[in-house]
Structure formats: C-alpha cells, structure tokens
Amino acid sequence: MKYGNPFIAASNWRGKPMRIEVRLFSLLRDRAGASRVELELPPGSDLRAAAERLADERPGLRALLGGESRLPVLFALNREYAAPDAPLKDGDEVAFFPPVSGGAAPGPSGSGLGRGLLLLSGGFDSPVAGHLVQRGGHSLDAVHFTMEPFTDDASARKARALAAHLGLGDLTIVPLGTDLAEFTKRCEHRYYFVLLKRLMLRVAHRIAAKGGAGFLVTGENLGQVSSQTLANLAAIDAAATLPVLRPLLGLDKEDIIRVAQRIGTFETSKGPELCDLLGPRHPATAATLEQIQAEEAKVDMSALVRSALSRAYLAT
C-alpha cells in the first residue's frame, strides 16, 4: 500500500503500536455508526494510514475514505487542520469530516442534490463557495442576513450585487439584528457566534423548504474565525436538518481571494463585514453541544425563527 500497510498483524509490527482516537462528523459518523473510534496502528503511521485502517474496520466508510466520493474528506490532528501525510504518535486525537455535514446524507455523484440555498454574506468566502457549487452543475437561490436595525441596508445592497453577478436565483433578505440582540441579553456572550450560526441555519432551512432547495451552502473555512473550529462546527451542525455543503473548508484564504478575483466578486466583496457587530471580544472556540443547548434554553428559539421570517423579504 502506498502509505505503508497498517493491516498487517500486530505481531509483525516493529516497535510498540500506537493508539489514537478518531472523531467522526456528520455523514462519516452516520456511516460508521459511531462518533468516536479507537484505532491501533503501527509506529510511523500517518493520517492517510489511519483513514485506511478505519475504512478496513468500518466497511461503510470505504467509499468516502477511499477517495471514491466526489466530496473530499478533510483531516485534522489534535484539533488543527492537517495534511494526509502528517505523522501520528500515540495518544493523538484525529478527526475526519467531509465538506458536507448536517441533515440527511446527500446522494452519490450523479444522483442530483437538486437546487440549493447559499447563505450569502458580503465577504469573499460565500460568493466563491456558491460559484464552486454552481460549477458542479447545481442551481442556487440565496439568503442574506443583515444586522438591521443596528445598521443600514448596505450589506443587503452588496448581496444584491453579488447575487446578480453570480447569476443566483431568488435572493431573500432577512434583517436579523433584533433577534440576535436577544442572545446578548439572555445568553452567555462568549457563545454568541455559535448561537448566531445555529439560528441562521434554522431560518435558512425554512426558506429552503419554501423554495424547494434540498441543501444549504456556506462559505465557512476551518479555523478562519472563532465559530469555525472543529468543536464549534460540530455544535452548529447539530441544528442542521438539511445537508450543509462547505466547499471552502480546507482552502487557504489566499486561494479564496484568488478565485474571487478571477470570477469578478473581489471588488464588490471588499470592505468590512458587520456580522460581528454584537459579538464578544473573546468568543468561545470549543463549545460543546450541551453548552449551546443550555444557552438556547434561555430564549425561545422557535419564536426567534418566526420573528426573523416575519421580516424576511424577496429582493428585487
């Protein structure tokens, strides 16, 4: 095997075997039937060898970890994004996750995910994410969340321009400022960004259902901001009831900006974003689902979703 055979008998390994813990997210977790798996590997193994070993022990993962899936699986080592050839040592924590997470698993390539809904911000990332999904042959509508009434409608105007440039379908604008203020009043402030993302997913799901979209698309990029750590993304995903595509998850910011320049969204996306207007100075980077659910119990989440949808309107 290219990466060294991790399947040979342990008695033939040279040196003491290492034990690692593997965390699985979303589709991988569902296919494996577990969220955590302990593996024993020969000394000198890397992340790719761990993936091969896991696929051997859990046949349901073979297509996804073996490279037959059209959506690439990403790797993390001790909660940091890592390349497949990163070496392992005894006691390491490894995570495998695809750029598709949350909700029901998507069908195989060619089966058609149908129409999607892009969570379109005014920054560089989400327009590039939308472009990549469109390039794969999928049509997209979009939803844009503003901080109104705490700001003006500048971000909505930017979203209109980006949606038109990308050739997106319907664009729904959702003024969310009043609802997000509830989190700052009633919840522990450091969890604000995770709570915000979970509320956005819930609202986006309702809009997607109304428009016939079968999946969501976001511009999230691993570790780029506080809410996009492995732990926080797992807590955010638990609120998803549709598959969430994150095509930028492992890309460098420079790569994203180059694509933005190439597709003509860079100039429109320049300038400050206001999504952190109500955010904390020191946000949580390793929130657990239990912590987030305890914070959400302090507010009426269903009422917040209804409130946001009552102010949503279709951009013209």
Sequence and secondary structure as in RCSB ss.txt:
>XXXX:A:sequence
MKYGNPFIAASNWRGKPMRIEVRLFSLLRDRAGASRVELELPPGSDLRAAAERLADERPGLRALLGGESRLPVLF
ALNREYAAPDAPLKDGDEVAFFPPVSGGAAPGPSGSGLGRGLLLLSGGFDSPVAGHLVQRGGHSLDAVHFTMEPF
TDDASARKARALAAHLGLGDLTIVPLGTDLAEFTKRCEHRYYFVLLKRLMLRVAHRIAAKGGAGFLVTGENLGQV
SSQTLANLAAIDAAATLPVLRPLLGLDKEDIIRVAQRIGTFETSKGPELCDLLGPRHPATAATLEQIQAEEAKVD
MSALVRSALSRAYLAT
>XXXX:A:secstr
 TT  TTS GGG SS  EEEEEEE HHHHHHHT SEEEEEE TT BHHHHHHHHHHH GGGHHHHTT SSS  EE
EETTEEE TT B  TT EEEEE SEESSS    TTS    EEEE  SSSHHHHHHHHHHHTT  EEEEEEE TTS
S SHHHHHHHHHHHHHT S EEEEE HHHHHHHHHHS GGGHHHHHHHHHHHHHHHHHHHHT  EEE    TTSS
GGGSHHHHHHHHTT SS EE TTTT  HHHHHHHHHHHT HHHH S   TTTT  SS  SS  HHHHHHHHTTS 
HHHHHHHHHHH EE  
